[in-house]
Amino acid sequence: MCIDPVTAMMMIGTGVKMFGAVKDGAQEGRRMDENARQKQRLVNVERRKNAFETSRERDKASKHTSRQLATFAENGIQIDGSAQDVIEDSAREAGNDIAMMNQNSYARRQNMIFEGSRFRAAGKTARKKGKFNAFAKLIDGGTKLVGSF
């Protein structure tokens, strides 16, 4: 039994379309995976950035407290009562600022982690879609082939 050239070309064309559909799905999946990896890198950058900023803010608060203590001492003011209240209030404000920085950074990291998980899910879907598209190309090619007889 010999296959005529038209039938052979239809079969080859169907195979090429199937291969292309699988490759397109795999490529899209890799692109989504790379986006997910990029988000993870951004999470790590955000974590380091937050550590640096909070450390800098702690240093600034410590220096401010030291300046307040020195100023009160230079002026002969006892470090108790209202002077101590001012210093404690400044320290509390700095602590609240640092806590807010940590909370904001945590929220940004959580958003990036969620976006990364969505990219990973989209990558899996793209790979599955490529396989389904390949199967659809097979059905379409088979239908055309049978219709040609």
C-alpha positions in Angstrom: 0.0 0.0 0.0 1.4 3.3 -1.1 0.4 6.7 0.4 -0.2 9.4 -2.1 1.9 12.6 -1.8 -1.1 14.8 -0.7 -1.9 12.4 2.2 1.7 12.2 3.2 2.0 16.0 3.2 -1.2 16.3 5.3 0.2 13.8 7.8 3.5 15.6 8.0 1.8 18.9 8.3 -0.3 17.6 11.2 2.8 16.3 12.9 4.6 19.6 12.5 1.6 21.5 13.9 1.4 19.1 16.9 5.1 19.5 17.6 4.7 23.3 17.3 1.8 23.3 19.7 3.7 21.3 22.3 6.8 23.5 21.9 4.7 26.7 22.2 3.2 25.5 25.4 6.5 24.5 26.8 8.0 27.9 25.9 5.2 29.7 27.5 5.6 27.5 30.6 9.3 28.4 30.8 8.5 32.1 30.4 6.0 31.9 33.3 8.5 29.9 35.4 11.1 32.6 34.8 8.6 35.3 35.9 8.1 33.3 39.1 11.8 33.0 39.7 12.1 36.8 39.1 9.4 37.4 41.8 11.3 35.2 44.2 14.5 37.2 43.6 12.5 40.4 44.2 11.3 38.9 47.5 14.9 38.3 48.5 15.9 41.8 47.5 13.0 43.2 49.5 14.0 41.2 52.5 17.6 42.5 52.4 16.4 46.1 51.7 14.1 45.9 54.7 16.9 44.6 56.9 19.1 47.5 55.8 16.4 50.2 56.3 15.3 48.9 59.7 19.0 48.7 60.9 19.5 52.3 59.6 16.4 53.4 61.4 17.5 51.8 64.7 20.9 53.5 64.4 19.2 56.8 63.8 16.8 56.3 66.8 19.8 55.4 69.0 21.7 58.5 68.0 18.6 60.6 68.6 18.2 59.2 72.1 21.9 59.8 72.8 21.6 63.4 71.6 18.5 63.9 73.8 20.4 62.5 76.8 23.4 64.7 76.1 21.3 67.8 75.7 19.4 67.3 78.9 22.6 66.5 80.8 24.3 69.6 79.4 21.5 71.8 80.5 21.5 70.3 84.0 18.1 68.6 83.6 17.6 65.4 85.5 16.8 62.4 83.3 13.6 61.6 85.1 10.1 62.9 84.9 9.2 64.8 81.8 12.7 64.5 80.3 12.5 60.8 80.6 9.0 60.8 79.2 10.2 62.7 76.1 13.1 60.2 75.6 10.8 57.2 76.0 8.2 58.8 73.7 10.9 59.3 71.0 12.0 55.7 71.4 8.5 54.4 71.2 7.9 56.4 68.0 11.0 55.0 66.5 9.9 51.5 67.4 6.5 52.1 65.8 8.2 53.4 62.7 10.4 50.3 62.5 7.4 48.0 63.1 5.5 49.8 60.3 8.5 49.4 57.9 8.6 45.7 58.8 4.9 45.2 58.2 4.9 47.1 54.9 7.9 45.0 53.7 6.2 41.8 54.8 3.0 42.8 52.8 5.1 43.6 49.7 6.9 40.2 50.0 3.6 38.3 50.4 2.2 40.0 47.3 5.3 39.0 45.3 5.1 35.5 46.6 1.5 35.3 45.5 2.3 36.7 42.1 5.1 34.1 41.8 2.7 31.3 42.6 0.2 32.6 40.0 3.1 32.6 37.4 4.0 29.0 38.3 0.3 28.0 37.9 0.1 29.8 34.6 3.2 27.9 33.4 1.7 24.6 34.3 -1.5 25.6 32.5 0.5 26.7 29.4 2.2 23.4 29.2 -1.1 21.5 29.5 -2.7 23.9 26.9 0.2 23.1 24.5 -0.6 19.4 24.8 -4.3 19.9 24.3 -3.6 22.1 21.3 -1.4 19.3 19.9 -4.2 16.8 20.3 -6.6 19.3 18.6 -4.2 19.6 15.7 -4.1 15.8 15.5 -7.9 15.6 15.4 -8.1 18.4 12.9 -5.5 16.8 10.6 -7.2 13.4 10.9 -10.5 14.9 10.0 -9.1 16.6 7.0 -7.3 13.4 6.0 -10.4 11.3 6.2 -12.4 14.0 4.4 -10.0 13.9 1.5 -10.9 10.3 0.7 
